């Protein structure tokens, strides 16, 4: 065993974070969770998402709600008026000493402010500059939709996720979590690390561009090859699978469970467990190909076994033999011993509340530098003095900038 390094694998990496909403902050959160110093630059009045709830019942200060707390943990905050010349000058000074800049404004906003990638790279050639937007940046491919704003539901709809999600072929549905933001965010974090690897080897940075639309198309890779191989566009198919059978959700006495048999060996196990071992050799059901031709019958047989049993009883029967999982609520997740063993829920302070709150931890675990949540989300401008002091400004200079509302 190695000694664990508390600083995290990305300790020493300096990230300037201009992002708001979910996609950009989730990307920089991933870097912060692994030890990067992430300096969040907010408007003077603070990031608008600070006003999004929910809020603890006893929180009368409302510095931020759960939305902001979850994805802005481990970050520092400085508020700068980027429309002022002095504010832009401060930002350029920060970018000169940074490894990474991340933003998710509409394409061209930073360029119009005079602080776009080329301007910053001229002063810091090793800089990795990442953008996460709905339809990408013209630098890597000019989309006809480049000027459209986009949010999670737009990316889910256009990228194909909604088109294969839903109870039947004519009822597309949004996926619950914000995958239209979160998956492109994770891709952007990966792109940043790839670009940093190149920059460290060559001294040359680059522009990293992830379009949310593109990210969801890549997530839905199955529909792309299905269209090519079959000539048909896939549609929602409820909670079963178009290629594997049985593979989906099934009713239980106290909720629902998922069961999957991606291999025929799992079907043999399941047949024996449900008391019908002959199904494993019946030519109608012995192979996945044949089971797909008799999907309704197969699902009916599995449902007949699951329906009168509780989730716990099904778990006991299938555990370790057939891929299985209960359909969990948040309350179920809180009570699951796996979650406790993996430390996936962490408590953090919530300013203005007497009680800590719980947020999801990082799922990325490293044995030497484990990463994780070590600090709540920052107050607006909580680290302004520290950050500007690091640039060499003294207390009087910082006070003067605050008086002129250049910083907060």
One Martini backbone bead per residue (centre of mass of N, CA, C, O) as a GRO file, in nm:
protein
  408
    1UNK     BB    1   0.098   0.036   0.020
    2UNK     BB    2   0.026   0.359  -0.014
    3UNK     BB    3   0.038   0.667   0.063
    4UNK     BB    4  -0.182   0.907   0.110
    5UNK     BB    5  -0.263   1.195  -0.084
    6UNK     BB    6  -0.446   1.472   0.010
    7UNK     BB    7  -0.425   1.664  -0.252
    8UNK     BB    8  -0.433   1.506  -0.499
    9UNK     BB    9  -0.367   1.441  -0.834
   10UNK     BB   10  -0.426   1.774  -0.907
   11UNK     BB   11  -0.222   1.904  -0.755
   12UNK     BB   12  -0.139   2.236  -0.886
   13UNK     BB   13  -0.380   2.281  -1.048
   14UNK     BB   14  -0.500   2.563  -1.246
   15UNK     BB   15  -0.842   2.689  -1.239
   16UNK     BB   16  -1.055   2.880  -1.447
   17UNK     BB   17  -1.403   2.955  -1.361
   18UNK     BB   18  -1.692   3.068  -1.573
   19UNK     BB   19  -1.924   2.892  -1.489
   20UNK     BB   20  -2.269   2.783  -1.529
   21UNK     BB   21  -2.494   2.592  -1.393
   22UNK     BB   22  -2.401   2.253  -1.488
   23UNK     BB   23  -2.188   2.165  -1.695
   24UNK     BB   24  -1.941   2.334  -1.612
   25UNK     BB   25  -1.940   2.281  -1.300
   26UNK     BB   26  -1.904   1.973  -1.328
   27UNK     BB   27  -1.633   1.975  -1.464
   28UNK     BB   28  -1.477   2.138  -1.236
   29UNK     BB   29  -1.552   1.946  -1.007
   30UNK     BB   30  -1.384   1.705  -1.104
   31UNK     BB   31  -1.114   1.855  -1.062
   32UNK     BB   32  -1.150   1.935  -0.761
   33UNK     BB   33  -1.187   1.644  -0.645
   34UNK     BB   34  -0.866   1.592  -0.751
   35UNK     BB   35  -0.715   1.887  -0.639
   36UNK     BB   36  -0.779   2.126  -0.785
   37UNK     BB   37  -0.755   2.468  -0.837
   38UNK     BB   38  -1.069   2.637  -0.822
   39UNK     BB   39  -1.155   2.947  -0.976
   40UNK     BB   40  -1.441   3.124  -0.932
   41UNK     BB   41  -1.602   3.338  -1.161
   42UNK     BB   42  -1.811   3.601  -1.075
   43UNK     BB   43  -2.037   3.806  -1.051
   44UNK     BB   44  -2.089   4.053  -0.834
   45UNK     BB   45  -2.385   3.916  -0.760
   46UNK     BB   46  -2.345   3.639  -0.861
   47UNK     BB   47  -2.448   3.340  -0.924
   48UNK     BB   48  -2.766   3.266  -1.028
   49UNK     BB   49  -2.773   2.963  -0.899
   50UNK     BB   50  -2.793   3.046  -0.596
   51UNK     BB   51  -3.124   3.074  -0.611
   52UNK     BB   52  -3.145   2.780  -0.617
   53UNK     BB   53  -3.283   2.516  -0.501
   54UNK     BB   54  -3.286   2.394  -0.215
   55UNK     BB   55  -3.357   2.491   0.127
   56UNK     BB   56  -3.316   2.517   0.433
   57UNK     BB   57  -3.547   2.593   0.672
   58UNK     BB   58  -3.318   2.779   0.851
   59UNK     BB   59  -3.241   2.952   0.592
   60UNK     BB   60  -3.205   3.313   0.571
   61UNK     BB   61  -2.955   3.389   0.377
   62UNK     BB   62  -2.916   3.249   0.099
   63UNK     BB   63  -2.636   3.195  -0.062
   64UNK     BB   64  -2.737   2.891  -0.123
   65UNK     BB   65  -2.827   2.596  -0.271
   66UNK     BB   66  -2.823   2.273  -0.369
   67UNK     BB   67  -2.738   2.317  -0.661
   68UNK     BB   68  -2.470   2.471  -0.591
   69UNK     BB   69  -2.338   2.289  -0.376
   70UNK     BB   70  -2.288   2.024  -0.537
   71UNK     BB   71  -2.097   2.165  -0.796
   72UNK     BB   72  -1.913   2.383  -0.592
   73UNK     BB   73  -1.733   2.225  -0.453
   74UNK     BB   74  -1.391   2.290  -0.381
   75UNK     BB   75  -1.417   2.600  -0.431
   76UNK     BB   76  -1.340   2.916  -0.535
   77UNK     BB   77  -1.418   3.280  -0.490
   78UNK     BB   78  -1.457   3.541  -0.744
   79UNK     BB   79  -1.555   3.875  -0.811
   80UNK     BB   80  -1.601   4.004  -1.154
   81UNK     BB   81  -1.596   4.271  -1.383
   82UNK     BB   82  -1.577   4.187  -1.726
   83UNK     BB   83  -1.665   4.481  -1.852
   84UNK     BB   84  -1.421   4.589  -1.731
   85UNK     BB   85  -1.098   4.673  -1.773
   86UNK     BB   86  -0.991   4.590  -1.492
   87UNK     BB   87  -1.124   4.310  -1.490
   88UNK     BB   88  -0.980   4.200  -1.740
   89UNK     BB   89  -0.693   4.235  -1.634
   90UNK     BB   90  -0.725   4.036  -1.401
   91UNK     BB   91  -0.799   3.791  -1.570
   92UNK     BB   92  -0.536   3.781  -1.735
   93UNK     BB   93  -0.355   3.732  -1.490
   94UNK     BB   94  -0.482   3.464  -1.411
   95UNK     BB   95  -0.437   3.319  -1.692
   96UNK     BB   96  -0.123   3.330  -1.694
   97UNK     BB   97  -0.123   3.121  -1.423
   98UNK     BB   98  -0.279   2.908  -1.576
   99UNK     BB   99  -0.385   2.592  -1.710
  100UNK     BB  100  -0.705   2.659  -1.697
  101UNK     BB  101  -1.000   2.737  -1.895
  102UNK     BB  102  -1.357   2.770  -1.821
  103UNK     BB  103  -1.652   2.785  -2.040
  104UNK     BB  104  -2.038   2.856  -2.109
  105UNK     BB  105  -2.082   3.045  -2.319
  106UNK     BB  106  -2.152   3.180  -2.584
  107UNK     BB  107  -2.040   3.212  -2.877
  108UNK     BB  108  -1.816   3.504  -2.861
  109UNK     BB  109  -1.819   3.646  -2.585
  110UNK     BB  110  -1.515   3.649  -2.509
  111UNK     BB  111  -1.422   3.790  -2.769
  112UNK     BB  112  -1.585   4.057  -2.726
  113UNK     BB  113  -1.425   4.112  -2.450
  114UNK     BB  114  -1.107   4.034  -2.511
  115UNK     BB  115  -1.088   3.707  -2.368
  116UNK     BB  116  -1.005   3.498  -2.554
  117UNK     BB  117  -0.809   3.247  -2.646
  118UNK     BB  118  -0.593   3.399  -2.819
  119UNK     BB  119  -0.528   3.615  -2.610
  120UNK     BB  120  -0.438   3.419  -2.381
  121UNK     BB  121  -0.227   3.247  -2.550
  122UNK     BB  122  -0.026   3.481  -2.605
  123UNK     BB  123   0.046   3.479  -2.279
  124UNK     BB  124  -0.034   3.143  -2.265
  125UNK     BB  125   0.059   2.879  -2.453
  126UNK     BB  126  -0.026   2.637  -2.235
  127UNK     BB  127  -0.317   2.682  -2.249
  128UNK     BB  128  -0.626   2.543  -2.146
  129UNK     BB  129  -0.930   2.579  -2.337
  130UNK     BB  130  -1.271   2.542  -2.232
  131UNK     BB  131  -1.587   2.445  -2.395
  132UNK     BB  132  -1.943   2.438  -2.298
  133UNK     BB  133  -2.194   2.383  -2.542
  134UNK     BB  134  -2.455   2.313  -2.734
  135UNK     BB  135  -2.291   2.367  -3.051
  136UNK     BB  136  -2.028   2.480  -3.013
  137UNK     BB  137  -1.735   2.583  -3.196
  138UNK     BB  138  -1.606   2.726  -3.482
  139UNK     BB  139  -1.312   2.614  -3.447
  140UNK     BB  140  -1.436   2.294  -3.496
  141UNK     BB  141  -1.736   2.371  -3.605
  142UNK     BB  142  -1.994   2.531  -3.777
  143UNK     BB  143  -2.291   2.567  -3.659
  144UNK     BB  144  -2.618   2.660  -3.735
  145UNK     BB  145  -2.671   2.670  -3.394
  146UNK     BB  146  -2.458   2.851  -3.237
  147UNK     BB  147  -2.678   3.082  -3.118
  148UNK     BB  148  -2.806   2.882  -2.942
  149UNK     BB  149  -2.951   2.797  -2.673
  150UNK     BB  150  -2.877   2.543  -2.411
  151UNK     BB  151  -3.011   2.254  -2.253
  152UNK     BB  152  -3.061   1.954  -2.140
  153UNK     BB  153  -3.331   1.896  -2.296
  154UNK     BB  154  -3.216   1.967  -2.575
  155UNK     BB  155  -2.990   1.754  -2.586
  156UNK     BB  156  -3.170   1.507  -2.541
  157UNK     BB  157  -3.346   1.552  -2.792
  158UNK     BB  158  -3.124   1.586  -3.026
  159UNK     BB  159  -2.922   1.332  -2.939
  160UNK     BB  160  -3.153   1.074  -2.868
  161UNK     BB  161  -3.250   1.004  -2.577
  162UNK     BB  162  -3.561   1.054  -2.597
  163UNK     BB  163  -3.606   0.864  -2.859
  164UNK     BB  164  -3.540   0.594  -2.643
  165UNK     BB  165  -3.744   0.715  -2.425
  166UNK     BB  166  -4.013   0.523  -2.297
  167UNK     BB  167  -4.315   0.335  -2.301
  168UNK     BB  168  -4.328   0.406  -2.618
  169UNK     BB  169  -4.293   0.485  -2.958
  170UNK     BB  170  -4.478   0.778  -2.899
  171UNK     BB  171  -4.317   0.843  -2.597
  172UNK     BB  172  -4.110   1.058  -2.529
  173UNK     BB  173  -3.848   1.100  -2.269
  174UNK     BB  174  -3.704   1.235  -2.012
  175UNK     BB  175  -3.436   1.214  -1.833
  176UNK     BB  176  -3.394   1.275  -1.515
  177UNK     BB  177  -3.117   1.342  -1.528
  178UNK     BB  178  -2.867   1.581  -1.651
  179UNK     BB  179  -2.719   1.445  -1.916
  180UNK     BB  180  -2.694   1.694  -2.113
  181UNK     BB  181  -2.470   1.801  -1.910
  182UNK     BB  182  -2.294   1.574  -1.766
  183UNK     BB  183  -2.164   1.424  -2.002
  184UNK     BB  184  -2.021   1.666  -2.137
  185UNK     BB  185  -1.862   1.737  -1.882
  186UNK     BB  186  -1.694   1.476  -1.871
  187UNK     BB  187  -1.571   1.509  -2.151
  188UNK     BB  188  -1.429   1.776  -2.087
  189UNK     BB  189  -1.246   1.670  -1.864
  190UNK     BB  190  -1.102   1.473  -2.051
  191UNK     BB  191  -1.002   1.681  -2.259
  192UNK     BB  192  -0.830   1.840  -2.062
  193UNK     BB  193  -0.636   1.608  -1.986
  194UNK     BB  194  -0.534   1.559  -2.272
  195UNK     BB  195  -0.425   1.849  -2.319
  196UNK     BB  196  -0.230   1.849  -2.076
  197UNK     BB  197  -0.050   1.622  -2.171
  198UNK     BB  198   0.045   1.775  -2.422
  199UNK     BB  199   0.146   2.035  -2.282
  200UNK     BB  200   0.362   1.893  -2.101
  201UNK     BB  201   0.524   1.780  -2.357
  202UNK     BB  202   0.523   2.076  -2.547
  203UNK     BB  203   0.396   2.368  -2.441
  204UNK     BB  204   0.105   2.326  -2.584
  205UNK     BB  205  -0.193   2.440  -2.615
  206UNK     BB  206  -0.567   2.439  -2.625
  207UNK     BB  207  -0.883   2.389  -2.768
  208UNK     BB  208  -1.176   2.276  -2.594
  209UNK     BB  209  -1.460   2.105  -2.752
  210UNK     BB  210  -1.805   2.074  -2.629
  211UNK     BB  211  -2.101   1.954  -2.740
  212UNK     BB  212  -2.395   1.858  -2.618
  213UNK     BB  213  -2.507   1.721  -2.866
  214UNK     BB  214  -2.260   1.541  -2.921
  215UNK     BB  215  -2.253   1.396  -2.647
  216UNK     BB  216  -2.531   1.249  -2.683
  217UNK     BB  217  -2.463   1.099  -2.938
  218UNK     BB  218  -2.232   0.935  -2.803
  219UNK     BB  219  -2.416   0.805  -2.585
  220UNK     BB  220  -2.612   0.703  -2.842
  221UNK     BB  221  -2.451   0.492  -3.025
  222UNK     BB  222  -2.661   0.272  -3.089
  223UNK     BB  223  -2.845   0.432  -3.295
  224UNK     BB  224  -2.633   0.462  -3.517
  225UNK     BB  225  -2.583   0.160  -3.589
  226UNK     BB  226  -2.876   0.078  -3.627
  227UNK     BB  227  -2.935   0.256  -3.870
  228UNK     BB  228  -2.712   0.130  -4.049
  229UNK     BB  229  -2.785  -0.183  -4.023
  230UNK     BB  230  -3.126  -0.147  -4.058
  231UNK     BB  231  -3.266   0.141  -4.149
  232UNK     BB  232  -3.362   0.214  -3.850
  233UNK     BB  233  -3.521   0.400  -3.609
  234UNK     BB  234  -3.517   0.410  -3.297
  235UNK     BB  235  -3.735   0.351  -3.016
  236UNK     BB  236  -3.924   0.338  -2.769
  237UNK     BB  237  -3.928   0.036  -2.517
  238UNK     BB  238  -3.927   0.100  -2.245
  239UNK     BB  239  -3.788  -0.148  -2.002
  240UNK     BB  240  -3.652  -0.274  -2.243
  241UNK     BB  241  -3.461  -0.453  -2.494
  242UNK     BB  242  -3.367  -0.475  -2.838
  243UNK     BB  243  -3.118  -0.715  -2.794
  244UNK     BB  244  -3.212  -0.813  -2.505
  245UNK     BB  245  -3.327  -1.134  -2.337
  246UNK     BB  246  -3.375  -1.048  -2.052
  247UNK     BB  247  -3.389  -0.666  -2.011
  248UNK     BB  248  -3.512  -0.512  -1.716
  249UNK     BB  249  -3.818  -0.448  -1.579
  250UNK     BB  250  -3.988  -0.569  -1.274
  251UNK     BB  251  -4.231  -0.667  -1.076
  252UNK     BB  252  -4.303  -0.620  -0.736
  253UNK     BB  253  -4.455  -0.616  -0.435
  254UNK     BB  254  -4.257  -0.333  -0.354
  255UNK     BB  255  -4.202  -0.273  -0.674
  256UNK     BB  256  -3.890  -0.276  -0.851
  257UNK     BB  257  -3.686  -0.455  -1.091
  258UNK     BB  258  -3.375  -0.569  -1.223
  259UNK     BB  259  -3.307  -0.778  -1.517
  260UNK     BB  260  -3.018  -0.955  -1.667
  261UNK     BB  261  -2.938  -1.146  -1.990
  262UNK     BB  262  -2.659  -1.122  -2.184
  263UNK     BB  263  -2.640  -1.433  -2.127
  264UNK     BB  264  -2.725  -1.764  -2.145
  265UNK     BB  265  -2.620  -1.843  -1.862
  266UNK     BB  266  -2.821  -1.660  -1.709
  267UNK     BB  267  -3.076  -1.802  -1.810
  268UNK     BB  268  -3.021  -2.071  -1.677
  269UNK     BB  269  -3.027  -1.966  -1.390
  270UNK     BB  270  -3.311  -1.836  -1.397
  271UNK     BB  271  -3.472  -2.088  -1.468
  272UNK     BB  272  -3.402  -2.240  -1.207
  273UNK     BB  273  -3.503  -2.026  -0.998
  274UNK     BB  274  -3.812  -2.024  -1.126
  275UNK     BB  275  -3.867  -2.345  -1.188
  276UNK     BB  276  -3.764  -2.361  -1.525
  277UNK     BB  277  -3.516  -2.538  -1.660
  278UNK     BB  278  -3.637  -2.608  -1.952
  279UNK     BB  279  -3.588  -2.320  -2.088
  280UNK     BB  280  -3.275  -2.365  -2.155
  281UNK     BB  281  -3.365  -2.596  -2.394
  282UNK     BB  282  -3.571  -2.447  -2.534
  283UNK     BB  283  -3.580  -2.338  -2.861
  284UNK     BB  284  -3.740  -2.063  -2.790
  285UNK     BB  285  -3.512  -1.981  -2.531
  286UNK     BB  286  -3.199  -2.059  -2.535
  287UNK     BB  287  -3.158  -1.796  -2.699
  288UNK     BB  288  -3.150  -1.468  -2.753
  289UNK     BB  289  -3.272  -1.473  -3.034
  290UNK     BB  290  -3.526  -1.636  -2.953
  291UNK     BB  291  -3.627  -1.455  -2.723
  292UNK     BB  292  -3.685  -1.207  -2.903
  293UNK     BB  293  -3.919  -1.363  -3.062
  294UNK     BB  294  -4.040  -1.410  -2.735
  295UNK     BB  295  -4.069  -1.168  -2.541
  296UNK     BB  296  -4.351  -1.174  -2.405
  297UNK     BB  297  -4.316  -1.454  -2.277
  298UNK     BB  298  -4.064  -1.405  -2.111
  299UNK     BB  299  -4.166  -1.168  -1.944
  300UNK     BB  300  -4.408  -1.318  -1.824
  301UNK     BB  301  -4.244  -1.535  -1.666
  302UNK     BB  302  -4.079  -1.339  -1.490
  303UNK     BB  303  -4.319  -1.181  -1.368
  304UNK     BB  304  -4.458  -1.422  -1.228
  305UNK     BB  305  -4.216  -1.441  -1.021
  306UNK     BB  306  -4.181  -1.141  -0.909
  307UNK     BB  307  -4.462  -1.023  -0.815
  308UNK     BB  308  -4.495  -1.198  -0.528
  309UNK     BB  309  -4.221  -1.057  -0.460
  310UNK     BB  310  -3.980  -0.914  -0.301
  311UNK     BB  311  -3.693  -0.749  -0.331
  312UNK     BB  312  -3.547  -0.921  -0.115
  313UNK     BB  313  -3.621  -1.202  -0.228
  314UNK     BB  314  -3.495  -1.163  -0.506
  315UNK     BB  315  -3.211  -1.103  -0.410
  316UNK     BB  316  -3.161  -1.374  -0.267
  317UNK     BB  317  -3.200  -1.554  -0.526
  318UNK     BB  318  -2.990  -1.385  -0.734
  319UNK     BB  319  -2.741  -1.345  -0.582
  320UNK     BB  320  -2.456  -1.390  -0.792
  321UNK     BB  321  -2.617  -1.518  -1.062
  322UNK     BB  322  -2.794  -1.259  -1.146
  323UNK     BB  323  -2.854  -0.976  -1.282
  324UNK     BB  324  -2.933  -0.726  -1.024
  325UNK     BB  325  -3.181  -0.461  -0.926
  326UNK     BB  326  -3.321  -0.227  -0.758
  327UNK     BB  327  -3.551   0.032  -0.756
  328UNK     BB  328  -3.433   0.328  -0.641
  329UNK     BB  329  -3.449   0.554  -0.409
  330UNK     BB  330  -3.309   0.787  -0.223
  331UNK     BB  331  -3.375   0.640   0.042
  332UNK     BB  332  -3.242   0.373  -0.044
  333UNK     BB  333  -2.958   0.483  -0.084
  334UNK     BB  334  -2.912   0.577   0.208
  335UNK     BB  335  -2.958   0.257   0.315
  336UNK     BB  336  -2.720   0.146   0.161
  337UNK     BB  337  -2.429  -0.031   0.226
  338UNK     BB  338  -2.267   0.047  -0.024
  339UNK     BB  339  -2.269   0.355   0.017
  340UNK     BB  340  -2.119   0.343   0.285
  341UNK     BB  341  -1.863   0.183   0.191
  342UNK     BB  342  -1.812   0.418  -0.048
  343UNK     BB  343  -1.870   0.711   0.040
  344UNK     BB  344  -2.119   0.865  -0.141
  345UNK     BB  345  -2.198   1.027   0.121
  346UNK     BB  346  -2.179   1.377   0.216
  347UNK     BB  347  -2.104   1.612   0.458
  348UNK     BB  348  -2.193   1.964   0.470
  349UNK     BB  349  -2.187   2.281   0.502
  350UNK     BB  350  -2.456   2.532   0.561
  351UNK     BB  351  -2.492   2.842   0.530
  352UNK     BB  352  -2.749   2.929   0.772
  353UNK     BB  353  -2.723   2.642   0.904
  354UNK     BB  354  -2.718   2.405   1.170
  355UNK     BB  355  -2.706   2.187   0.945
  356UNK     BB  356  -2.601   1.956   0.760
  357UNK     BB  357  -2.547   1.836   0.433
  358UNK     BB  358  -2.615   1.621   0.151
  359UNK     BB  359  -2.389   1.480  -0.090
  360UNK     BB  360  -2.241   1.369  -0.367
  361UNK     BB  361  -1.978   1.200  -0.447
  362UNK     BB  362  -1.712   1.066  -0.585
  363UNK     BB  363  -1.658   0.783  -0.810
  364UNK     BB  364  -1.353   0.854  -0.820
  365UNK     BB  365  -1.095   0.617  -0.740
  366UNK     BB  366  -0.785   0.645  -0.573
  367UNK     BB  367  -0.535   0.488  -0.390
  368UNK     BB  368  -0.342   0.744  -0.332
  369UNK     BB  369  -0.558   0.974  -0.455
  370UNK     BB  370  -0.887   0.976  -0.381
  371UNK     BB  371  -1.043   1.209  -0.324
  372UNK     BB  372  -1.314   1.454  -0.293
  373UNK     BB  373  -1.489   1.601  -0.026
  374UNK     BB  374  -1.366   1.910   0.162
  375UNK     BB  375  -1.576   2.148   0.065
  376UNK     BB  376  -1.780   2.372   0.040
  377UNK     BB  377  -1.933   2.603  -0.104
  378UNK     BB  378  -1.891   2.923  -0.189
  379UNK     BB  379  -1.897   3.234  -0.139
  380UNK     BB  380  -1.924   3.530  -0.262
  381UNK     BB  381  -1.597   3.624  -0.268
  382UNK     BB  382  -1.440   3.458  -0.041
  383UNK     BB  383  -1.137   3.464  -0.219
  384UNK     BB  384  -1.043   3.744  -0.321
  385UNK     BB  385  -0.805   3.827  -0.141
  386UNK     BB  386  -0.631   3.574  -0.191
  387UNK     BB  387  -0.612   3.586  -0.501
  388UNK     BB  388  -0.506   3.881  -0.529
  389UNK     BB  389  -0.264   3.841  -0.344
  390UNK     BB  390  -0.133   3.629  -0.543
  391UNK     BB  391  -0.086   3.874  -0.760
  392UNK     BB  392   0.021   4.131  -0.556
  393UNK     BB  393  -0.199   4.261  -0.403
  394UNK     BB  394  -0.298   4.485  -0.182
  395UNK     BB  395  -0.528   4.591   0.042
  396UNK     BB  396  -0.577   4.869  -0.090
  397UNK     BB  397  -0.628   4.773  -0.379
  398UNK     BB  398  -0.865   4.588  -0.314
  399UNK     BB  399  -1.047   4.803  -0.182
  400UNK     BB  400  -1.067   4.984  -0.433
  401UNK     BB  401  -1.203   4.771  -0.618
  402UNK     BB  402  -1.452   4.735  -0.437
  403UNK     BB  403  -1.551   5.032  -0.438
  404UNK     BB  404  -1.578   5.008  -0.773
  405UNK     BB  405  -1.695   4.719  -0.849
  406UNK     BB  406  -1.478   4.514  -0.976
  407UNK     BB  407  -1.499   4.367  -0.701
  408UNK     BB  408  -1.619   4.098  -0.439
   0.00000   0.00000   0.00000
